[in-house]
Amino acid sequence: MKKDFKKEILKYTSAATAVLAGTSATAQYQYTDIKDTTISSNNGFYNLDINQDGVIDFKITQYVDTGGLGTTNAVIIQPYGANDNAVAGEKISIYNYPFNLNAAVVLDGTTDWRGAGGNYNNGYLTFVVDGQNYPNSNWVGPETDGFLGLKIYVNSLPHYGWARLDIGADSKSFTVKDFSVNLSVDSSIVVGSELIGQVENLLEHVKIGVTENGIKFFKPNSIENLQIKIFDLTGRLLKEEAISEEVSELFFQKEATALYIVELESEGVTRREKVFVY
């Protein structure tokens, strides 16, 4: 699950539009959309080169049913070679945990870059021993469309970027989907900016209807996975479900007549609507 601290960083809202508008004029983003690449074997790895200059920036390694502490499944990221590349995250005790970011988060020199890199070499995305999740891991599977915040150095100068990943069930696999970097030196980047407009437009095409026992959703087939949450007006979560069918109905215990908040999320982008049920 994505940790609650992400809400304190930034959720995609209409304010993100202003962020994008403010950076688009000067940003030199280099976006790379690869064929989704899944690693599921023990000691399997993916070499991530976010600026596509032929120099590996990070190595992401999968561990499956291994380890001396017990049966361990883990995904670990580390900077490749002798450089100062780093991952956005936090250091707790002697371990380092990359953030699992939403789209529209802004990365720059003020970001906490202790998820991996420098003296904090390994970053633990997820670490599961005998079925027990390490409590500080932010990427325990299954996770869909999480974003890593990344900092690389080119000619000793910093550049900021991101990579989008899925983590499989039981943390036994990971999938790299795409990544981006700002080619301007020491200039901020908006996470998932290349995807936000596209996904936002798709979310606008999700239709919501009220039924006798719940709420029905009609989604375009171009949205593969849609996360749905239903809240009451106090913010209490009443129902949470991931749907893949084009037509789905969510049933929940509702009042006879009430106003609810429906949250739709896909690829880190969120849309919220108020729905009156009577």
DASUL-V274065 format. One record per residue. N is the residue number from 0. PHI is phi in degrees with one decimal (none if undefined). Layout:
BEGIN
n:N phi:PHI
n:N phi:PHI
END
This chain:
BEGIN
n:0 phi:none
n:1 phi:-79.6
n:2 phi:-69.0
n:3 phi:-62.3
n:4 phi:-61.9
n:5 phi:-61.1
n:6 phi:-64.7
n:7 phi:-79.7
n:8 phi:-81.1
n:9 phi:176.9
n:10 phi:-101.8
n:11 phi:-67.3
n:12 phi:-136.4
n:13 phi:-63.6
n:14 phi:-63.5
n:15 phi:-63.2
n:16 phi:-59.8
n:17 phi:-67.1
n:18 phi:-61.6
n:19 phi:-64.1
n:20 phi:-63.7
n:21 phi:-75.8
n:22 phi:-108.3
n:23 phi:-64.2
n:24 phi:-70.1
n:25 phi:-111.8
n:26 phi:-68.2
n:27 phi:-121.4
n:28 phi:-75.8
n:29 phi:-113.7
n:30 phi:-100.7
n:31 phi:-124.8
n:32 phi:-104.5
n:33 phi:-99.9
n:34 phi:-66.0
n:35 phi:-50.1
n:36 phi:-118.7
n:37 phi:-106.1
n:38 phi:-113.0
n:39 phi:-135.8
n:40 phi:-100.2
n:41 phi:-62.7
n:42 phi:69.2
n:43 phi:-70.3
n:44 phi:-148.1
n:45 phi:-127.4
n:46 phi:-91.8
n:47 phi:-99.9
n:48 phi:-119.1
n:49 phi:-74.3
n:50 phi:-104.0
n:51 phi:54.2
n:52 phi:-101.9
n:53 phi:85.5
n:54 phi:-107.1
n:55 phi:-67.9
n:56 phi:-97.4
n:57 phi:-144.5
n:58 phi:-117.6
n:59 phi:-108.9
n:60 phi:-119.1
n:61 phi:-104.3
n:62 phi:-118.1
n:63 phi:-130.6
n:64 phi:48.4
n:65 phi:-138.8
n:66 phi:105.3
n:67 phi:-86.9
n:68 phi:-80.5
n:69 phi:152.1
n:70 phi:-70.1
n:71 phi:-114.7
n:72 phi:-120.7
n:73 phi:-153.1
n:74 phi:-127.0
n:75 phi:-128.7
n:76 phi:-116.6
n:77 phi:-146.4
n:78 phi:-59.7
n:79 phi:-95.6
n:80 phi:77.5
n:81 phi:-90.0
n:82 phi:-150.7
n:83 phi:-102.7
n:84 phi:-56.0
n:85 phi:-147.7
n:86 phi:-121.4
n:87 phi:-64.8
n:88 phi:173.1
n:89 phi:-128.7
n:90 phi:-106.4
n:91 phi:-124.5
n:92 phi:58.8
n:93 phi:-105.3
n:94 phi:-114.3
n:95 phi:-126.8
n:96 phi:-127.2
n:97 phi:-62.7
n:98 phi:-67.0
n:99 phi:-106.1
n:100 phi:-90.9
n:101 phi:-92.1
n:102 phi:-61.8
n:103 phi:85.0
n:104 phi:-66.5
n:105 phi:-98.4
n:106 phi:-107.3
n:107 phi:-160.2
n:108 phi:-67.6
n:109 phi:-88.1
n:110 phi:-64.4
n:111 phi:-76.1
n:112 phi:-102.9
n:113 phi:-107.8
n:114 phi:-75.3
n:115 phi:176.9
n:116 phi:115.0
n:117 phi:59.3
n:118 phi:-76.9
n:119 phi:-111.1
n:120 phi:-66.1
n:121 phi:-93.9
n:122 phi:-113.9
n:123 phi:-94.3
n:124 phi:-66.3
n:125 phi:-146.0
n:126 phi:-147.6
n:127 phi:-121.4
n:128 phi:-119.7
n:129 phi:49.6
n:130 phi:81.1
n:131 phi:-102.8
n:132 phi:-79.8
n:133 phi:-64.8
n:134 phi:-63.6
n:135 phi:-96.7
n:136 phi:-72.5
n:137 phi:-97.5
n:138 phi:-126.5
n:139 phi:-60.6
n:140 phi:-74.5
n:141 phi:-81.6
n:142 phi:-132.9
n:143 phi:-124.3
n:144 phi:57.5
n:145 phi:-89.4
n:146 phi:-121.5
n:147 phi:-90.7
n:148 phi:-90.7
n:149 phi:-130.0
n:150 phi:-127.2
n:151 phi:-123.0
n:152 phi:-116.4
n:153 phi:-122.9
n:154 phi:53.6
n:155 phi:68.5
n:156 phi:-117.2
n:157 phi:-80.9
n:158 phi:-136.5
n:159 phi:-113.2
n:160 phi:-157.0
n:161 phi:-149.9
n:162 phi:-139.3
n:163 phi:-103.2
n:164 phi:-133.9
n:165 phi:-111.4
n:166 phi:-118.2
n:167 phi:-75.5
n:168 phi:-57.7
n:169 phi:62.1
n:170 phi:59.1
n:171 phi:-98.3
n:172 phi:-160.9
n:173 phi:-139.7
n:174 phi:-129.2
n:175 phi:-94.7
n:176 phi:-107.8
n:177 phi:-166.1
n:178 phi:-161.0
n:179 phi:-152.8
n:180 phi:-147.0
n:181 phi:-88.8
n:182 phi:-75.4
n:183 phi:-77.6
n:184 phi:-65.1
n:185 phi:50.0
n:186 phi:-117.6
n:187 phi:-64.9
n:188 phi:-135.2
n:189 phi:-94.3
n:190 phi:-61.6
n:191 phi:69.2
n:192 phi:-60.5
n:193 phi:-69.5
n:194 phi:-99.8
n:195 phi:-59.2
n:196 phi:-61.8
n:197 phi:-63.3
n:198 phi:-71.2
n:199 phi:-58.9
n:200 phi:-63.5
n:201 phi:-66.4
n:202 phi:-62.7
n:203 phi:-64.7
n:204 phi:-92.1
n:205 phi:-77.3
n:206 phi:-97.1
n:207 phi:-121.7
n:208 phi:-132.0
n:209 phi:-99.5
n:210 phi:-117.0
n:211 phi:-64.8
n:212 phi:-115.9
n:213 phi:-179.6
n:214 phi:-129.2
n:215 phi:-105.3
n:216 phi:-125.6
n:217 phi:-120.4
n:218 phi:-117.2
n:219 phi:-67.9
n:220 phi:-68.9
n:221 phi:-73.2
n:222 phi:-92.9
n:223 phi:-70.3
n:224 phi:-131.7
n:225 phi:-125.6
n:226 phi:-92.3
n:227 phi:-123.9
n:228 phi:-128.2
n:229 phi:-120.3
n:230 phi:-119.5
n:231 phi:-85.9
n:232 phi:-72.5
n:233 phi:-85.8
n:234 phi:92.3
n:235 phi:-73.3
n:236 phi:-76.5
n:237 phi:-99.4
n:238 phi:-157.1
n:239 phi:-141.4
n:240 phi:-158.8
n:241 phi:-102.2
n:242 phi:-121.2
n:243 phi:-125.3
n:244 phi:-76.0
n:245 phi:-69.5
n:246 phi:-126.5
n:247 phi:-141.2
n:248 phi:-124.7
n:249 phi:-104.7
n:250 phi:-102.9
n:251 phi:-157.3
n:252 phi:-74.8
n:253 phi:-122.6
n:254 phi:-74.2
n:255 phi:-60.0
n:256 phi:-138.9
n:257 phi:-161.9
n:258 phi:-104.4
n:259 phi:-123.3
n:260 phi:-108.0
n:261 phi:-107.2
n:262 phi:-112.0
n:263 phi:-108.5
n:264 phi:-138.6
n:265 phi:-147.0
n:266 phi:53.9
n:267 phi:82.9
n:268 phi:-105.5
n:269 phi:-120.5
n:270 phi:-126.1
n:271 phi:-120.4
n:272 phi:-136.0
n:273 phi:-92.6
n:274 phi:-124.8
n:275 phi:-93.9
n:276 phi:-110.6
n:277 phi:-134.3
END
